[in-house]
Amino acid sequence: MEFREIEERGTVRRRWEDMDIDILVKIFHSLTVFELTSGIAHVCSTWRMAACDPFLWKTLDLSMLKSNYIKIPLEPYVYVHGHSDKTLTRFLKISLSLSRGNITSLFFHCNLYVSEYQLTYTAQRCPRLKRLVLPAWNRVETVIIKAIDLWKDLESLTMPSIVNPPHLVQAIATNCRNFSELKIMGPFDIYFASSLVNYLPTLKVLSLRCSMLYKDTLIFILDNLCGLEVLNISHCLLIEVPPPPAPGRIVRQLDKTILEKASHLLYFITCMSDACIMCQRTRNDEGLMRWYKYNEGLWKEDEVSSLAL
């Protein structure tokens, strides 16, 4: 198609490649990542130049892209439908090619399965990453530890609860000098809390919303995570474990001791109301939220604005 101004028999024709790049960038900024990767970079060299503009690639938001998969008991512990896997690989390859290493925020859907290859491929092409939202898939720790070595600028991480947190937390402490925000989607125990205290004592923001949390672990965090400024335990299933043989019980109101220990925080965000729908959901799911049952996008919410999507 022609779009360049050419006078021929009284008509004016123009070529697409002569459009102003700044105007193209503004137009492309209104597109979703799915539209941006649909082929517009192949129209002409000018359109490709505009499609690679850093302004368009500060954030790669794949939070609308879900996998069709089922969990299985043996390795690799999940079976992903081939179409889902190919779709994600395609989006990653095109997006990361166009972004040219300029992505600083990367968001995955909580129910998206990302393979080790896909995550490694992404890490190698996002060296400037500052914020990462991982899927709620708890078998990513090995490849994430390797990726952390490449993400020196990482400041904020949303991640699932994992089996062996010390190695990952230590990798963050070693490589990410400006790391300050952490959100855990899943049960948070004393093992994870101890890892934070040992390796990330200067952590400023911690969100544990909609998770299972033991009272002793909460007290441990308040006593020992000295740099903490913001703690969000909204809608948590807070469990108190008395001496045996007494069974554990759900704590429905914070006592004076916890409130006093939390008084040094700038913000201590809580919600434990029986009338709260999210609190009810966390209790019904026994502290391990099954986000797929609820409204799409509910998992993106957080009372800490810098951690919401």
Secondary structure, DSSP 8 states (H G I E B T S, - for coil): --BS-EEETTEEEB-GGGS-HHHHHHHHHTS-HHHHTSSGGGS-HHHHHHHT-GGG-SEEEETT----EEE-SSTTSEEE-HHHHHHHHHHHHHHHHHHTT---EEEE-TT----HHHHHHHHHT-TT--EEE--S-S--HHHHHHHHTT-TT--EEEEE--S-HHHHHHHHHHH-TT--EEEEES-B-HHHHHHHHHH-TT--EEE-TTBEEEHHHHHHHHHH-TT--EEE-TT-EEEE--STTS--EE--S--HHHHHHGGGSSEEE----TT-HHHHHHHHTTTB--GGGS-TTGGG--SSGGG--
